[in-house]
Amino acid sequence: IAGCVPAVEIYSIDECFADMSGIENLTELGCQIRQRVLQWVGIPTCVGIAPTKTLAKFCNHLAKRYPDHFRGVVVWGDWNETIRLRALRSQG
């Protein structure tokens, strides 16, 4: 992952937060990260991308919960306010 982004903060043995500054196609990068981790480590992953760590974890949760819909990558910034609110309400 560190080779794909400007900086990485390790959160736990199986989780990190990556700095996505200056990256334009976040969904594509998320897919590349998933593929790289699967190829190099052999572990399927999901990616959540958002402006805060809490929202990134939430997006990751949605990516895991709905793998067929999101293909393992959820980018908060791709959604309008209506979709964001609906997503937040769905987890209540």
Gaussian input, Z-matrix of N, CA and C with variables (Angstrom, degrees):
# hf/3-21g

backbone

0 1
 N
 C     1     B1
 C     2     B2     1     A1
 N     3     B3     2     A2     1     D1
 C     4     B4     3     A3     2     D2
 C     5     B5     4     A4     3     D3
 N     6     B6     5     A5     4     D4
 C     7     B7     6     A6     5     D5
 C     8     B8     7     A7     6     D6
 N     9     B9     8     A8     7     D7
 C    10    B10     9     A9     8     D8
 C    11    B11    10    A10     9     D9
 N    12    B12    11    A11    10    D10
 C    13    B13    12    A12    11    D11
 C    14    B14    13    A13    12    D12
 N    15    B15    14    A14    13    D13
 C    16    B16    15    A15    14    D14
 C    17    B17    16    A16    15    D15
 N    18    B18    17    A17    16    D16
 C    19    B19    18    A18    17    D17
 C    20    B20    19    A19    18    D18
 N    21    B21    20    A20    19    D19
 C    22    B22    21    A21    20    D20
 C    23    B23    22    A22    21    D21
 N    24    B24    23    A23    22    D22
 C    25    B25    24    A24    23    D23
 C    26    B26    25    A25    24    D24
 N    27    B27    26    A26    25    D25
 C    28    B28    27    A27    26    D26
 C    29    B29    28    A28    27    D27
 N    30    B30    29    A29    28    D28
 C    31    B31    30    A30    29    D29
 C    32    B32    31    A31    30    D30
 N    33    B33    32    A32    31    D31
 C    34    B34    33    A33    32    D32
 C    35    B35    34    A34    33    D33
 N    36    B36    35    A35    34    D34
 C    37    B37    36    A36    35    D35
 C    38    B38    37    A37    36    D36
 N    39    B39    38    A38    37    D37
 C    40    B40    39    A39    38    D38
 C    41    B41    40    A40    39    D39
 N    42    B42    41    A41    40    D40
 C    43    B43    42    A42    41    D41
 C    44    B44    43    A43    42    D42
 N    45    B45    44    A44    43    D43
 C    46    B46    45    A45    44    D44
 C    47    B47    46    A46    45    D45
 N    48    B48    47    A47    46    D46
 C    49    B49    48    A48    47    D47
 C    50    B50    49    A49    48    D48
 N    51    B51    50    A50    49    D49
 C    52    B52    51    A51    50    D50
 C    53    B53    52    A52    51    D51
 N    54    B54    53    A53    52    D52
 C    55    B55    54    A54    53    D53
 C    56    B56    55    A55    54    D54
 N    57    B57    56    A56    55    D55
 C    58    B58    57    A57    56    D56
 C    59    B59    58    A58    57    D57
 N    60    B60    59    A59    58    D58
 C    61    B61    60    A60    59    D59
 C    62    B62    61    A61    60    D60
 N    63    B63    62    A62    61    D61
 C    64    B64    63    A63    62    D62
 C    65    B65    64    A64    63    D63
 N    66    B66    65    A65    64    D64
 C    67    B67    66    A66    65    D65
 C    68    B68    67    A67    66    D66
 N    69    B69    68    A68    67    D67
 C    70    B70    69    A69    68    D68
 C    71    B71    70    A70    69    D69
 N    72    B72    71    A71    70    D70
 C    73    B73    72    A72    71    D71
 C    74    B74    73    A73    72    D72
 N    75    B75    74    A74    73    D73
 C    76    B76    75    A75    74    D74
 C    77    B77    76    A76    75    D75
 N    78    B78    77    A77    76    D76
 C    79    B79    78    A78    77    D77
 C    80    B80    79    A79    78    D78
 N    81    B81    80    A80    79    D79
 C    82    B82    81    A81    80    D80
 C    83    B83    82    A82    81    D81
 N    84    B84    83    A83    82    D82
 C    85    B85    84    A84    83    D83
 C    86    B86    85    A85    84    D84
 N    87    B87    86    A86    85    D85
 C    88    B88    87    A87    86    D86
 C    89    B89    88    A88    87    D87
 N    90    B90    89    A89    88    D88
 C    91    B91    90    A90    89    D89
 C    92    B92    91    A91    90    D90
 N    93    B93    92    A92    91    D91
 C    94    B94    93    A93    92    D92
 C    95    B95    94    A94    93    D93
 N    96    B96    95    A95    94    D94
 C    97    B97    96    A96    95    D95
 C    98    B98    97    A97    96    D96
 N    99    B99    98    A98    97    D97
 C   100   B100    99    A99    98    D98
 C   101   B101   100   A100    99    D99
 N   102   B102   101   A101   100   D100
 C   103   B103   102   A102   101   D101
 C   104   B104   103   A103   102   D102
 N   105   B105   104   A104   103   D103
 C   106   B106   105   A105   104   D104
 C   107   B107   106   A106   105   D105
 N   108   B108   107   A107   106   D106
 C   109   B109   108   A108   107   D107
 C   110   B110   109   A109   108   D108
 N   111   B111   110   A110   109   D109
 C   112   B112   111   A111   110   D110
 C   113   B113   112   A112   111   D111
 N   114   B114   113   A113   112   D112
 C   115   B115   114   A114   113   D113
 C   116   B116   115   A115   114   D114
 N   117   B117   116   A116   115   D115
 C   118   B118   117   A117   116   D116
 C   119   B119   118   A118   117   D117
 N   120   B120   119   A119   118   D118
 C   121   B121   120   A120   119   D119
 C   122   B122   121   A121   120   D120
 N   123   B123   122   A122   121   D121
 C   124   B124   123   A123   122   D122
 C   125   B125   124   A124   123   D123
 N   126   B126   125   A125   124   D124
 C   127   B127   126   A126   125   D125
 C   128   B128   127   A127   126   D126
 N   129   B129   128   A128   127   D127
 C   130   B130   129   A129   128   D128
 C   131   B131   130   A130   129   D129
 N   132   B132   131   A131   130   D130
 C   133   B133   132   A132   131   D131
 C   134   B134   133   A133   132   D132
 N   135   B135   134   A134   133   D133
 C   136   B136   135   A135   134   D134
 C   137   B137   136   A136   135   D135
 N   138   B138   137   A137   136   D136
 C   139   B139   138   A138   137   D137
 C   140   B140   139   A139   138   D138
 N   141   B141   140   A140   139   D139
 C   142   B142   141   A141   140   D140
 C   143   B143   142   A142   141   D141
 N   144   B144   143   A143   142   D142
 C   145   B145   144   A144   143   D143
 C   146   B146   145   A145   144   D144
 N   147   B147   146   A146   145   D145
 C   148   B148   147   A147   146   D146
 C   149   B149   148   A148   147   D147
 N   150   B150   149   A149   148   D148
 C   151   B151   150   A150   149   D149
 C   152   B152   151   A151   150   D150
 N   153   B153   152   A152   151   D151
 C   154   B154   153   A153   152   D152
 C   155   B155   154   A154   153   D153
 N   156   B156   155   A155   154   D154
 C   157   B157   156   A156   155   D155
 C   158   B158   157   A157   156   D156
 N   159   B159   158   A158   157   D157
 C   160   B160   159   A159   158   D158
 C   161   B161   160   A160   159   D159
 N   162   B162   161   A161   160   D160
 C   163   B163   162   A162   161   D161
 C   164   B164   163   A163   162   D162
 N   165   B165   164   A164   163   D163
 C   166   B166   165   A165   164   D164
 C   167   B167   166   A166   165   D165
 N   168   B168   167   A167   166   D166
 C   169   B169   168   A168   167   D167
 C   170   B170   169   A169   168   D168
 N   171   B171   170   A170   169   D169
 C   172   B172   171   A171   170   D170
 C   173   B173   172   A172   171   D171
 N   174   B174   173   A173   172   D172
 C   175   B175   174   A174   173   D173
 C   176   B176   175   A175   174   D174
 N   177   B177   176   A176   175   D175
 C   178   B178   177   A177   176   D176
 C   179   B179   178   A178   177   D177
 N   180   B180   179   A179   178   D178
 C   181   B181   180   A180   179   D179
 C   182   B182   181   A181   180   D180
 N   183   B183   182   A182   181   D181
 C   184   B184   183   A183   182   D182
 C   185   B185   184   A184   183   D183
 N   186   B186   185   A185   184   D184
 C   187   B187   186   A186   185   D185
 C   188   B188   187   A187   186   D186
 N   189   B189   188   A188   187   D187
 C   190   B190   189   A189   188   D188
 C   191   B191   190   A190   189   D189
 N   192   B192   191   A191   190   D190
 C   193   B193   192   A192   191   D191
 C   194   B194   193   A193   192   D192
 N   195   B195   194   A194   193   D193
 C   196   B196   195   A195   194   D194
 C   197   B197   196   A196   195   D195
 N   198   B198   197   A197   196   D196
 C   199   B199   198   A198   197   D197
 C   200   B200   199   A199   198   D198
 N   201   B201   200   A200   199   D199
 C   202   B202   201   A201   200   D200
 C   203   B203   202   A202   201   D201
 N   204   B204   203   A203   202   D202
 C   205   B205   204   A204   203   D203
 C   206   B206   205   A205   204   D204
 N   207   B207   206   A206   205   D205
 C   208   B208   207   A207   206   D206
 C   209   B209   208   A208   207   D207
 N   210   B210   209   A209   208   D208
 C   211   B211   210   A210   209   D209
 C   212   B212   211   A211   210   D210
 N   213   B213   212   A212   211   D211
 C   214   B214   213   A213   212   D212
 C   215   B215   214   A214   213   D213
 N   216   B216   215   A215   214   D214
 C   217   B217   216   A216   215   D215
 C   218   B218   217   A217   216   D216
 N   219   B219   218   A218   217   D217
 C   220   B220   219   A219   218   D218
 C   221   B221   220   A220   219   D219
 N   222   B222   221   A221   220   D220
 C   223   B223   222   A222   221   D221
 C   224   B224   223   A223   222   D222
 N   225   B225   224   A224   223   D223
 C   226   B226   225   A225   224   D224
 C   227   B227   226   A226   225   D225
 N   228   B228   227   A227   226   D226
 C   229   B229   228   A228   227   D227
 C   230   B230   229   A229   228   D228
 N   231   B231   230   A230   229   D229
 C   232   B232   231   A231   230   D230
 C   233   B233   232   A232   231   D231
 N   234   B234   233   A233   232   D232
 C   235   B235   234   A234   233   D233
 C   236   B236   235   A235   234   D234
 N   237   B237   236   A236   235   D235
 C   238   B238   237   A237   236   D236
 C   239   B239   238   A238   237   D237
 N   240   B240   239   A239   238   D238
 C   241   B241   240   A240   239   D239
 C   242   B242   241   A241   240   D240
 N   243   B243   242   A242   241   D241
 C   244   B244   243   A243   242   D242
 C   245   B245   244   A244   243   D243
 N   246   B246   245   A245   244   D244
 C   247   B247   246   A246   245   D245
 C   248   B248   247   A247   246   D246
 N   249   B249   248   A248   247   D247
 C   250   B250   249   A249   248   D248
 C   251   B251   250   A250   249   D249
 N   252   B252   251   A251   250   D250
 C   253   B253   252   A252   251   D251
 C   254   B254   253   A253   252   D252
 N   255   B255   254   A254   253   D253
 C   256   B256   255   A255   254   D254
 C   257   B257   256   A256   255   D255
 N   258   B258   257   A257   256   D256
 C   259   B259   258   A258   257   D257
 C   260   B260   259   A259   258   D258
 N   261   B261   260   A260   259   D259
 C   262   B262   261   A261   260   D260
 C   263   B263   262   A262   261   D261
 N   264   B264   263   A263   262   D262
 C   265   B265   264   A264   263   D263
 C   266   B266   265   A265   264   D264
 N   267   B267   266   A266   265   D265
 C   268   B268   267   A267   266   D266
 C   269   B269   268   A268   267   D267
 N   270   B270   269   A269   268   D268
 C   271   B271   270   A270   269   D269
 C   272   B272   271   A271   270   D270
 N   273   B273   272   A272   271   D271
 C   274   B274   273   A273   272   D272
 C   275   B275   274   A274   273   D273

   B1=1.4528
   B2=1.5241
   B3=1.3205
   B4=1.4678
   B5=1.5307
   B6=1.3120
   B7=1.4492
   B8=1.5259
   B9=1.3321
   B10=1.4672
   B11=1.5271
   B12=1.3270
   B13=1.4669
   B14=1.5285
   B15=1.3462
   B16=1.4667
   B17=1.5326
   B18=1.3419
   B19=1.4655
   B20=1.5275
   B21=1.3375
   B22=1.4599
   B23=1.5210
   B24=1.3213
   B25=1.4618
   B26=1.5235
   B27=1.3243
   B28=1.4560
   B29=1.5229
   B30=1.3273
   B31=1.4608
   B32=1.5239
   B33=1.3145
   B34=1.4624
   B35=1.5179
   B36=1.3008
   B37=1.4618
   B38=1.5316
   B39=1.3432
   B40=1.4638
   B41=1.5292
   B42=1.3278
   B43=1.4590
   B44=1.5241
   B45=1.3432
   B46=1.4611
   B47=1.5171
   B48=1.3127
   B49=1.4518
   B50=1.5175
   B51=1.3172
   B52=1.4625
   B53=1.5209
   B54=1.3115
   B55=1.4571
   B56=1.5194
   B57=1.3183
   B58=1.4671
   B59=1.5261
   B60=1.3207
   B61=1.4618
   B62=1.5224
   B63=1.3214
   B64=1.4522
   B65=1.5193
   B66=1.3092
   B67=1.4650
   B68=1.5291
   B69=1.3106
   B70=1.4606
   B71=1.5255
   B72=1.3135
   B73=1.4611
   B74=1.5225
   B75=1.3224
   B76=1.4612
   B77=1.5236
   B78=1.3162
   B79=1.4649
   B80=1.5223
   B81=1.3145
   B82=1.4702
   B83=1.5289
   B84=1.3251
   B85=1.4644
   B86=1.5285
   B87=1.3131
   B88=1.4645
   B89=1.5185
   B90=1.3204
   B91=1.4738
   B92=1.5263
   B93=1.3321
   B94=1.4633
   B95=1.5319
   B96=1.3078
   B97=1.4707
   B98=1.5197
   B99=1.3277
   B100=1.4722
   B101=1.5247
   B102=1.3290
   B103=1.4648
   B104=1.5225
   B105=1.3193
   B106=1.4647
   B107=1.5318
   B108=1.3095
   B109=1.4736
   B110=1.5274
   B111=1.3255
   B112=1.4615
   B113=1.5286
   B114=1.3171
   B115=1.4700
   B116=1.5253
   B117=1.3220
   B118=1.4573
   B119=1.5320
   B120=1.3289
   B121=1.4738
   B122=1.5259
   B123=1.3303
   B124=1.4541
   B125=1.5182
   B126=1.3280
   B127=1.4603
   B128=1.5228
   B129=1.3401
   B130=1.4637
   B131=1.5322
   B132=1.3218
   B133=1.4560
   B134=1.5168
   B135=1.3160
   B136=1.4546
   B137=1.5184
   B138=1.3305
   B139=1.4544
   B140=1.5237
   B141=1.3262
   B142=1.4542
   B143=1.5186
   B144=1.3219
   B145=1.4600
   B146=1.5243
   B147=1.3361
   B148=1.4607
   B149=1.5277
   B150=1.3381
   B151=1.4622
   B152=1.5317
   B153=1.3225
   B154=1.4644
   B155=1.5255
   B156=1.3001
   B157=1.4722
   B158=1.5250
   B159=1.3233
   B160=1.4622
   B161=1.5203
   B162=1.3201
   B163=1.4615
   B164=1.5220
   B165=1.3201
   B166=1.4709
   B167=1.5230
   B168=1.3307
   B169=1.4697
   B170=1.5291
   B171=1.3285
   B172=1.4586
   B173=1.5314
   B174=1.3187
   B175=1.4689
   B176=1.5213
   B177=1.3198
   B178=1.4558
   B179=1.5296
   B180=1.3298
   B181=1.4675
   B182=1.5366
   B183=1.3273
   B184=1.4620
   B185=1.5261
   B186=1.3235
   B187=1.4697
   B188=1.5223
   B189=1.3309
   B190=1.4696
   B191=1.5206
   B192=1.3214
   B193=1.4592
   B194=1.5275
   B195=1.3277
   B196=1.4699
   B197=1.5318
   B198=1.3373
   B199=1.4691
   B200=1.5311
   B201=1.3230
   B202=1.4622
   B203=1.5251
   B204=1.3077
   B205=1.4667
   B206=1.5324
   B207=1.3393
   B208=1.4609
   B209=1.5242
   B210=1.3144
   B211=1.4796
   B212=1.5258
   B213=1.3331
   B214=1.4623
   B215=1.5124
   B216=1.3384
   B217=1.4652
   B218=1.5260
   B219=1.3313
   B220=1.4662
   B221=1.5278
   B222=1.3297
   B223=1.4678
   B224=1.5336
   B225=1.3093
   B226=1.4686
   B227=1.5334
   B228=1.2996
   B229=1.4572
   B230=1.5130
   B231=1.3142
   B232=1.4632
   B233=1.5258
   B234=1.3308
   B235=1.4630
   B236=1.5139
   B237=1.3260
   B238=1.4635
   B239=1.5322
   B240=1.3043
   B241=1.4716
   B242=1.5305
   B243=1.3160
   B244=1.4692
   B245=1.5263
   B246=1.3156
   B247=1.4696
   B248=1.5244
   B249=1.3138
   B250=1.4695
   B251=1.5236
   B252=1.3122
   B253=1.4702
   B254=1.5217
   B255=1.3177
   B256=1.4686
   B257=1.5353
   B258=1.3173
   B259=1.4682
   B260=1.5348
   B261=1.3129
   B262=1.4686
   B263=1.5298
   B264=1.3120
   B265=1.4817
   B266=1.5142
   B267=1.3218
   B268=1.4654
   B269=1.5197
   B270=1.2973
   B271=1.4688
   B272=1.5235
   B273=1.3123
   B274=1.4526
   B275=1.4412
   A1=109.98
   A2=115.81
   A3=120.28
   A4=111.63
   A5=117.94
   A6=120.74
   A7=113.54
   A8=116.53
   A9=121.08
   A10=113.95
   A11=116.91
   A12=120.92
   A13=110.83
   A14=117.32
   A15=119.64
   A16=114.80
   A17=117.86
   A18=120.67
   A19=109.93
   A20=115.64
   A21=121.82
   A22=109.11
   A23=115.57
   A24=121.87
   A25=107.53
   A26=116.76
   A27=120.89
   A28=108.39
   A29=116.81
   A30=122.61
   A31=110.72
   A32=116.52
   A33=122.18
   A34=107.99
   A35=117.06
   A36=120.83
   A37=112.03
   A38=116.55
   A39=119.38
   A40=113.64
   A41=116.07
   A42=118.76
   A43=110.38
   A44=115.35
   A45=120.02
   A46=109.33
   A47=114.41
   A48=122.12
   A49=107.05
   A50=116.20
   A51=120.95
   A52=110.16
   A53=115.40
   A54=122.17
   A55=107.90
   A56=116.95
   A57=121.89
   A58=112.03
   A59=117.24
   A60=121.50
   A61=111.46
   A62=114.95
   A63=120.56
   A64=115.57
   A65=117.63
   A66=121.13
   A67=108.46
   A68=116.67
   A69=120.84
   A70=113.62
   A71=118.90
   A72=120.68
   A73=109.66
   A74=115.55
   A75=120.90
   A76=112.65
   A77=117.71
   A78=120.01
   A79=110.32
   A80=116.14
   A81=120.07
   A82=110.38
   A83=116.62
   A84=119.75
   A85=110.77
   A86=117.13
   A87=120.45
   A88=111.92
   A89=116.26
   A90=120.76
   A91=110.93
   A92=117.18
   A93=120.68
   A94=111.18
   A95=116.74
   A96=120.62
   A97=110.21
   A98=116.94
   A99=120.02
   A100=111.05
   A101=116.25
   A102=120.66
   A103=111.07
   A104=116.99
   A105=121.14
   A106=111.05
   A107=117.10
   A108=120.32
   A109=110.01
   A110=117.16
   A111=119.92
   A112=110.88
   A113=117.35
   A114=121.60
   A115=111.78
   A116=117.76
   A117=120.89
   A118=113.60
   A119=116.09
   A120=119.65
   A121=111.82
   A122=116.44
   A123=120.25
   A124=113.54
   A125=116.86
   A126=121.27
   A127=109.27
   A128=116.90
   A129=118.22
   A130=109.66
   A131=116.76
   A132=121.33
   A133=110.35
   A134=114.98
   A135=122.62
   A136=107.09
   A137=115.59
   A138=121.09
   A139=109.21
   A140=115.98
   A141=122.33
   A142=108.53
   A143=116.90
   A144=121.32
   A145=108.91
   A146=115.69
   A147=121.24
   A148=109.26
   A149=117.58
   A150=120.40
   A151=114.89
   A152=118.56
   A153=120.95
   A154=109.65
   A155=116.75
   A156=120.72
   A157=110.96
   A158=117.08
   A159=120.50
   A160=110.86
   A161=117.15
   A162=119.81
   A163=111.55
   A164=118.06
   A165=120.75
   A166=110.17
   A167=116.88
   A168=120.23
   A169=110.24
   A170=116.87
   A171=121.38
   A172=110.23
   A173=116.99
   A174=120.97
   A175=110.87
   A176=117.07
   A177=121.08
   A178=110.25
   A179=116.29
   A180=121.28
   A181=110.18
   A182=116.93
   A183=120.11
   A184=111.55
   A185=116.42
   A186=120.21
   A187=110.95
   A188=116.41
   A189=120.56
   A190=111.76
   A191=116.30
   A192=121.33
   A193=112.26
   A194=116.80
   A195=121.26
   A196=110.59
   A197=117.19
   A198=120.55
   A199=114.08
   A200=118.13
   A201=120.07
   A202=111.38
   A203=116.19
   A204=120.21
   A205=112.17
   A206=116.27
   A207=120.17
   A208=114.64
   A209=118.09
   A210=122.53
   A211=112.23
   A212=116.23
   A213=120.47
   A214=115.99
   A215=118.42
   A216=120.93
   A217=109.52
   A218=115.78
   A219=120.79
   A220=108.24
   A221=115.40
   A222=121.90
   A223=108.02
   A224=116.01
   A225=122.98
   A226=111.42
   A227=117.62
   A228=122.40
   A229=114.61
   A230=118.21
   A231=121.35
   A232=112.05
   A233=116.90
   A234=121.05
   A235=111.88
   A236=115.77
   A237=119.54
   A238=109.11
   A239=116.83
   A240=121.80
   A241=112.58
   A242=117.67
   A243=121.29
   A244=110.90
   A245=116.86
   A246=121.11
   A247=110.16
   A248=117.30
   A249=121.05
   A250=110.76
   A251=116.40
   A252=119.68
   A253=111.48
   A254=116.85
   A255=120.08
   A256=110.44
   A257=117.13
   A258=121.03
   A259=110.60
   A260=116.72
   A261=120.62
   A262=110.86
   A263=117.50
   A264=121.03
   A265=111.94
   A266=117.90
   A267=121.42
   A268=112.70
   A269=117.62
   A270=121.31
   A271=112.54
   A272=118.35
   A273=122.85
   A274=115.26
   D1=-39.63
   D2=-178.00
   D3=-59.34
   D4=-27.33
   D5=179.24
   D6=-78.06
   D7=-7.22
   D8=-177.10
   D9=-104.27
   D10=-16.42
   D11=-172.20
   D12=-134.10
   D13=162.84
   D14=-179.35
   D15=-62.96
   D16=-35.57
   D17=-178.09
   D18=-156.94
   D19=152.64
   D20=179.45
   D21=-131.30
   D22=138.34
   D23=172.61
   D24=-113.62
   D25=115.54
   D26=178.85
   D27=-72.97
   D28=128.05
   D29=-178.50
   D30=-102.50
   D31=-41.48
   D32=177.68
   D33=-157.30
   D34=-175.94
   D35=-177.25
   D36=-61.25
   D37=-26.48
   D38=-177.20
   D39=-126.32
   D40=22.34
   D41=-177.16
   D42=-150.55
   D43=141.54
   D44=175.81
   D45=-147.92
   D46=165.72
   D47=173.83
   D48=-116.92
   D49=133.49
   D50=-177.10
   D51=-116.06
   D52=140.82
   D53=174.67
   D54=-77.87
   D55=120.33
   D56=-178.45
   D57=-105.27
   D58=18.01
   D59=-178.29
   D60=-56.25
   D61=132.29
   D62=175.19
   D63=79.47
   D64=1.87
   D65=-178.83
   D66=-95.31
   D67=127.52
   D68=-173.77
   D69=-85.96
   D70=-54.05
   D71=-176.79
   D72=-96.25
   D73=88.54
   D74=-175.30
   D75=-69.30
   D76=-35.38
   D77=178.76
   D78=-64.07
   D79=-44.44
   D80=178.64
   D81=-61.42
   D82=-44.20
   D83=178.65
   D84=-62.51
   D85=-42.00
   D86=177.38
   D87=-58.03
   D88=-42.50
   D89=177.66
   D90=-65.00
   D91=-39.87
   D92=177.87
   D93=-64.17
   D94=-41.18
   D95=178.18
   D96=-62.59
   D97=-46.41
   D98=178.64
   D99=-57.69
   D100=-46.08
   D101=-178.74
   D102=-64.15
   D103=-41.72
   D104=-179.41
   D105=-63.67
   D106=-45.72
   D107=179.87
   D108=-63.79
   D109=-42.84
   D110=178.56
   D111=-62.77
   D112=-44.41
   D113=-178.06
   D114=-68.64
   D115=-45.34
   D116=-172.76
   D117=-85.74
   D118=-30.92
   D119=-175.03
   D120=-112.81
   D121=-24.22
   D122=178.90
   D123=83.10
   D124=18.31
   D125=-178.42
   D126=-116.10
   D127=124.81
   D128=174.68
   D129=-69.58
   D130=140.35
   D131=-178.29
   D132=-134.09
   D133=170.34
   D134=170.03
   D135=-128.83
   D136=157.82
   D137=-176.82
   D138=-128.91
   D139=129.93
   D140=173.34
   D141=-118.00
   D142=127.95
   D143=-177.19
   D144=-122.90
   D145=124.98
   D146=-177.10
   D147=-159.58
   D148=168.16
   D149=-177.12
   D150=-73.42
   D151=-16.61
   D152=177.62
   D153=-126.85
   D154=159.38
   D155=179.00
   D156=-63.49
   D157=-40.02
   D158=-179.86
   D159=-62.56
   D160=-46.31
   D161=178.32
   D162=-67.79
   D163=-34.20
   D164=176.72
   D165=-63.09
   D166=-42.01
   D167=177.73
   D168=-64.69
   D169=-38.74
   D170=177.94
   D171=-63.72
   D172=-45.07
   D173=178.48
   D174=-62.77
   D175=-39.68
   D176=176.81
   D177=-61.75
   D178=-42.07
   D179=177.45
   D180=-58.52
   D181=-45.75
   D182=178.86
   D183=-63.95
   D184=-39.30
   D185=178.81
   D186=-61.80
   D187=-38.49
   D188=177.77
   D189=-71.77
   D190=-40.32
   D191=-174.77
   D192=-71.43
   D193=-32.71
   D194=-177.05
   D195=-125.33
   D196=64.20
   D197=-174.17
   D198=-63.19
   D199=-34.58
   D200=-178.90
   D201=-70.59
   D202=-33.52
   D203=-178.00
   D204=-77.65
   D205=-44.43
   D206=-173.16
   D207=-100.56
   D208=-6.85
   D209=-177.09
   D210=56.21
   D211=28.97
   D212=174.38
   D213=85.57
   D214=3.36
   D215=-179.14
   D216=-135.36
   D217=124.86
   D218=175.08
   D219=-123.13
   D220=127.01
   D221=178.92
   D222=-115.65
   D223=110.55
   D224=-177.80
   D225=-54.10
   D226=-41.19
   D227=-177.03
   D228=-67.75
   D229=-12.86
   D230=178.23
   D231=-80.11
   D232=-10.97
   D233=-175.40
   D234=-102.15
   D235=146.84
   D236=172.52
   D237=-82.14
   D238=173.73
   D239=-174.98
   D240=-59.89
   D241=-37.78
   D242=179.83
   D243=-62.25
   D244=-45.39
   D245=-179.90
   D246=-66.47
   D247=-41.04
   D248=178.91
   D249=-59.78
   D250=-47.52
   D251=179.92
   D252=-63.47
   D253=-40.27
   D254=178.30
   D255=-63.30
   D256=-41.28
   D257=178.43
   D258=-62.62
   D259=-44.92
   D260=-179.58
   D261=-64.66
   D262=-41.08
   D263=178.88
   D264=-66.71
   D265=-30.76
   D266=-176.07
   D267=-67.20
   D268=-17.68
   D269=-175.89
   D270=-100.36
   D271=10.48
   D272=-176.15
   D273=-74.01

